[in-house]
């Protein structure tokens, strides 16, 4: 996706104001999501979109407390919606095979994350009924999801809440970082396993939950529900890399349902 001119201009203006040493370096496009664009300027990643101040505060809260690197804010420009941080090595795992120890390592990471006192982080209950409200997709898959919404979880933890393959970096056979904390909230811990299940499958989920140190049928039901919703959302998104991964996940998320080819 090509960045709209305004996002590039906002990124350049923020760099000029907050990191003048980078002012004359070229602005290279790194990628884009539904609500942000990312650029690289020298050794900085400059993200445009979302609540930059909120994400910077969250990164400072979790930074150094997790056994996996996260971005360290260099500056935040709330007025322009710009956040900058040093480039983390690695390539996103979307469409790639994860490192052999990734499931166990992420289980340990999530155990640490979910134990952090979420001071100042907003509470978002992850109500399954709200997830269903605008969900689209093949009718037979929608029937399955709509027939099995779990109740709202009683517990809340500090969660990344968008922990999919596209936000996990890896290099040389190891995980090297977790990106995009813009959706982090005090919410259902099942959200942090849902996209891992969607992207990497049942065996990965089993290993991650063992490392996490907690499992139950009710927890699995919530994970499965949110994973199914996330897969349908990616099918609707239309980006080829996301739709290919989502289509693959239907074989384990809807194993008894005839899925479209």
N, C-alpha and C positions, 0 to 999 in steps of 0.2 A: 504494500500500500504506500503510495506516495504521500508525504506530509503536505498538508495544506500550507500555503505560504505563511499564514499567520503564525502557525506553530514554530516554523523555522525562525521567523522574526522575533518571536517571544524568547526562544532559546538564545538567539544571538544577543538580544538586548540584556537578558539576565546575566549571561557570561561577561559581557562588557562591563556591567555594573559591579558584579560580585567577584569575578575572577579576571581582572584586567590583563593578567599575564597571558591569558588564553585568547584575548580579543582578536588577534589576527590569524589564529589557526583555523583551518577549514572545518566546516560543520558537516559531518558525514551521517547519513541516515543509518540507524541500527535496526529499527523495526517499528511496528505500530500494533496497537490493540484496539479494542472497541472504544476506549476513552482516553488514549494517550499516544504520543509519539516519542520515540527515543532517538537521540543523536549522540555521536561521539565527537568530542573535541579534545585532541591530545589524549591524555590519560583519564579524562573525565567522561562519564555518561551524564547526559542532560535530558531529563524526562519532562515532557510538557503535558499537563492534564492532571485532573484530580486535585485533592487538597494537599498541597506541598507541605504546609506547616504541620498538618496532622501526621503525614507519613514520616517526616523528619523526626518528630517527637517519638513516634513509635519505634523507629530504627534506633534511636538513642536509648530507648528503654530496653530493647532486646539485644543490642550490640554488645558483644563480649560475654553474653550469658548463654549462648548456644554453642554446641560443638560443631558448628558449620558457619562459614562466613556469611554475613549479610551486608548490604551496602552501608557505608559510613558516610553520612551526609557531609558534603563540603559546604554547600549553602542551600537555602530554601528561599524562594521568592514567591510568597503567597499571592501577591497581586497578579503576577503573570502565570501562576500555576506551574512553576518550574522548580524542580529538585535536581541537584547535581551531586554526584558521588564518584569516587575513583572506580575505574573499570575493574571488574572482577574477572579473572581468567575463566575460560571454559565456554562450552557451547550448550545451548538449551537442549533438553532431552526429548523435545517433541519429535516424534517419529524415529527415535533412536532407542537402542537397547540400553537399559540402565546399567551402571557398574554392579558387579557381583554383590557387593556389600551394601548397596543403596537402600534396600528395604529395611534392614536392621538399623542402619545408621539413621534413617529418617524416623524410625520408631523411637530411638533414643532422643533425637532432636525434638520431636513432638512432646515427649515426656517432660523435657526441660522447659519448652515453651509454655505448655499448659500449666506449669507450676509457678510461672511468674505472676506476681501481684500486678493486675492490670490497671494501675493508677491512671486515671484520666482517659482511658480508652472507652469509646462508646459501647453500649450494650445493644446487641441486635439478636433477637431470639431465634432466628432461622425457623420461622413458622412454615411447616410444609404446605399449608394451604396457600400461603402467599407465593411459594415457588410454583404451584400449579396454576396460578391465575393466568399467566401469559404464556404458558408452555405450549409449544407447537411440535408437530412431528407426525409420523405415520400413525394412523388411527389405532392400529392393533397395539402399538407400543404405548400410546397415550392411555389406552384402556387399562393396561397393566399398572402404569404409574398411578393413575387416578384411583385405582381400586385398593392401593396399599399405602396410603399416607400414614406415617407414624405420628404419634402425639408429639407436641413440642417438648423438647428435652427439659428436665428440671434443672440440670446443671449448666453452668456457663464457665468458659475458660478463655484466656487470651489465645486466639487462634489466627493463623495466617488467612484462612478462609478462602483461598484461591490457589491451593497448593497443587497445581498441575504440572505436567512435564515441561511446559513452556517456561516455567518459572524456576526450574531446577537446572543448575549448571554442572557440567562434568568435563573433565579433561584427564587424559592419561589413566583411564580406568578408575577414577574416583570422583566423588561429588566435590564441587568447589564453591558452591554458593546457592543461596535462595534469594530470588529477586521479587520485586513488585509486591510490596506490603500495603498497597493502597486500600485493600478491602479488609485489612485486619480489624478484628472486633472482639468483644467479649461475647461469645456465642457458643453454639453446640460444638463440642470437640469432634463429633462425627464429620463435620465439614472438612477437617484437615486430612481425613482418610478417604473421602469420597472420590476426589479427583485422582488420587494415587491408585485407587481401585479401578477407576475408569481407564486410566492410561497404561497401567502395568499388569493388571489382572489379579486373579484370586490368590495365586501362590505368593505374590508380592505383598498383598494385603495380609495374609496369614503371618508372614515373617515380620512385617511392620508391627502388627498388633502384639505378637509375642515380645518383641523388643520394648514396646510401649508398656507392657505389663498389665494390660487390661483387655478383656474381651467378654462379650455376652451376646445372647441372641437379640436383645433389644438394641444394643449398640450396633450390631451388624445390620439390623433392619433399617436404622437411620442412615448408616453409611450407604447401603444399597439404594435407598430411595434418592438420596442426594446425588449419588453417582449416576443413576439413570437420568435424573433431571439435567445434570451437567452434560451428559452425552447428547441428549436431545437439543440442548442449547447450542452445542458446538456444531451439530448437523445443520441447525438453522442459520448459524453464523455465515456459512458459505465459503470461508477461506479453505482452499484445498488441503493444506496440511492438517487443519483441525478436523475437517470432515472425514478425511481418511482415517485418522486416529479414532474418531468417535464411531465410525462405521465398524471398525475392527472390534471395538469394545462391546458392541451389541451381542456378540456371540456368548459372552459370559454374563452380561448384565440382563439379558432377556433370553436365557438358554432354551426355554420351552416355547418361544414365540417365533413364528416365521417372520424373518426380517427382510426388508427390501434389498435387492442386489444392486 
